[in-house]
Amino acid sequence: MPNLLLAVHDIKLNLTESKVPPTVHVKQYDRQARRIRCTLFEGFREYSIPSGASLICSGARPDGYHFSYSSDAGDEIALANNHVMITVTETMTENAGRYPVDVVILGVGGEVLRTFSFIMAVEECAVANGRILKRTHSSALADVAETIIEVFITDDGYLAIRCNDGSFLPPGSVSDISSTIYQELVNSSIRSDGRMSYETADRFGLSFAMDGQGKIEVNYGED
């Protein structure tokens, strides 16, 4: 079922008058965050969508990629109380810019009953990476843990981890989430017996040992 807690953007469209299509403003990388409720009119009277009608919503983003959703296949477009309800998906908002969205109402036999359009205006996000925009502490930890490629000790004694978590923060960037992860990744301390102790979150699957020459070894992915 559609998520009824989504924000709703109302637009009204007249099927018999030639007017400038309404514009729906959304944010880049919006995903399942809002719905567009379309009320249709023929002149001054509200158009009654026939029972059993099918709905198709399609568009072409500024980058050339197309999308198409059908009420027969999912909940992205649906009929509710004589309104056409369209859920804004991440595919619709991945690329910033303005583009038309077409909606077709089909009868039970597949015949075209009505068509209408509106403009989707996707405001560019300040952060070009959608994963960074939606990153939380817990999801960032999970991304690192699930995409570790290599764990090793550098020549100057630092612990290094190579992973592909998809955040792609440029060098010099600041992120309190990343800083917290670095702190939680490995904590070291001196025990009462003078030995070095390392602690790390279980989800990373790291273990520490000492080789025969007294050098620290770090192992990853071992039982």
Helices and strands as residue ranges (DSSP letters): E 7-14, E 23-27, E 34-42, E 45-46, E 54-60, E 66-70, E 77-80, E 83-87, H 90-93, E 97-106, E 112-123, H 130-133, H 137-146, E 148-153, E 159-163, H 176-185, E 187-190, E 196-199, G 202-204, E 206-210, E 216-220
